[in-house]
Amino acid sequence: MLCQECNERKATVHFTKIINGEKTEFHYCEICAQEKGELFSFNFEPDFTFDNILASLFNFDPALQVVKQSATPKDEILRCSHCGMTFDQFLNISRFGCPHCYETFQKQLIPILRRLHGENVEHQGKIPVRIGGSIYTKKQIKQLKQDLQIAIEKEEFERAAELRDQIRNLENTPFDKGGDE
């Protein structure tokens, strides 16, 4: 398909505009698309990398914008004490300089992780099918014990008794063969 502006070069930029339900398609070569800069804001440099895509995702996070706006003045920029990287540098290259950066920039990372992982900020991992039953049961017992402690603190003794019984039933249930015990 040829560029609909110059009718000389191959159209490499395809743009669809829908206004009031009316669909209009545009097909331009790179040169004509750059000339129509007010219509298009494309960057045709070879910066279309995974790192740049990831960095752009971080830059459009509303929670991150709040963190960036409330950041310290230029002379008090937070830097990693081991490698010297700043958070802005991380946003540009989408990689930390060292393992210590995770601790240094923890407050800035939490909104990003919440957005990327559906509100989860702790690694949940995958459970192997072979021993999944025993691991699931252990996690369930652990959660019930936490709920039991909360019920006792709130003096909800009937609820605490129910939780205690559930814990006993799970602890008396034999784990599947091939487990980790």
N, C-alpha and C positions, 0 to 999 in steps of 0.2 A: 504494500500500500504506500502511495506517495504522500508526502507532506501536503496538506490542503492549503497551506500558505504559499509556498514557493513552487510546488508541483515539480520539484527537481530531485530532492533527496528522499530517501526512505523514511517513513514516519516511524519514530521510535518512542514517542511520547503520546500516550493515548489517555484522554481525559474525558470523563462523562460528567455533565452538569445537569442537575435536575432542579428546575424552578417551577413551582406550582404544578407539579405533576408532569411537566413537559421536559422530556429528555433530549439533551443535545450532546452529540459526541464530537470531540475534537481530536485530530490526528496531526501531529507536528513532528518535524525533525528536531534534533537537539538545538540546532542553531536558531531556528524560528521560535522554538519554545523559550530559549534564553532571551531573545529579542522582545518577546511578549512578557517580560519580567513582572509587570503588574498583575498579570493573570496567573502566572505560575511562579512558584518559589522553589524550583528544583535545583539541586546541586549535582552537577554532572561529573564531578571529580570522582576518582576511584576510592571514595571514603565509605562505600557501602559495605561495611564489614559487620560481622556479628557483634564485635565490641561496641561499635558506634550505635547499632540498633539497641543494644542493652543499655548503653549510657543514655540514649534518648528516652527509653522507658523510665529510667530513674528520674530524669529531669522533668517529666510530666506528672510525677506523683504529687498530688496536692499536699499530702502530709510532709513530703520532702521539701516543698516550697516553703512551708512554715519553718522547718528546721533551717533552711538556707537564709531566710529573711531574718530570723532571730539569732543568726550566727554572731560570733564575737567580731570586734573590729579587726582590720587587717593586721595590726601589730600583735594581736592575741589569737591568731589562727591556730586551731588545734592541729597538732602534728603528731605522728607516730614517733615515739621516743627511740625506736630502733632503726627505722629506715628513713624517717623524715617526711613521709608522704602526707599530703593534706587530703581532706575529703573531696575537695574540688578536683584534685588530680585523679582520685579514684573514679569520680563521675566521668571524667574524660576518657580514661583508658579501661574502665570496668574491671580492673584487677587491683588487688592490694599488693603492696610491696613486700610484706612479710606476714607471718601468722599473728604478730602482735597488733596489727592494724585492726583485727576483729574486735579486740578488747578496747582499743583506743576510740574507735568510731561506733561502739555498740549502740549508743543512743540514736545516732543517725541511721543505723541499719534496721532498727526494729520496724519503723513504718514501711520500709521497702520490703522487708521479709513478710510482713503482714499482708501487703498487697499481692506479692508474688505467690504466696503459699496459702491463700484463703484464710487469713487471720491466724495461722499457726506460726509460732516463732521457735518452736522446739522440734528437733528432728524426731519423727515417729518411727521411721524405719519400716522395713518389710519383715513379715514373719514367715519363715519357711513352713511349707505345708506339713512336712513330716513331724515337726515338733510344735506346730501352731497351737494345738489344743492346750498343752501345758503352759505355754507362754501366755496365751489368752487368759487362762484360768488364774495364773499368778498376777497378771495385771488387774483382773477383776477383783481378786482378793485385796490387793493393795489399795484399790480405789474404795472398796467397801470399808476397809480399816480407816481410811481417811474420813469417810462419811460418818463412821461410828464415832470417831474422836470429836468431830464437829457436833454430832447429836448429843454426846455426853456434855460437852462444854455448854450447849444451849439448854441442857437439862430436859431433853426430849427422850425420856427413858423408854417409852414404848417403841419409838422409832429405833432407838439404840438396841433394844432387845431383838427387833426384827432383823436389823443388820448383823447382829452377833450370830443369829441362827443361819442367815445366808452364808456368812463366812464359814461357819462350822460345816455346813452342807458342801460347800466348795472344797474345803480342806479334806473332807472325807471322800471326795470323788477321786477315784484313781485316774492318773494321767494316762494318756494314750501311750501305747508301746512305741519305742523309738524316741522317747522323750529325753530330756537332758538330766534326768535324775538317776 
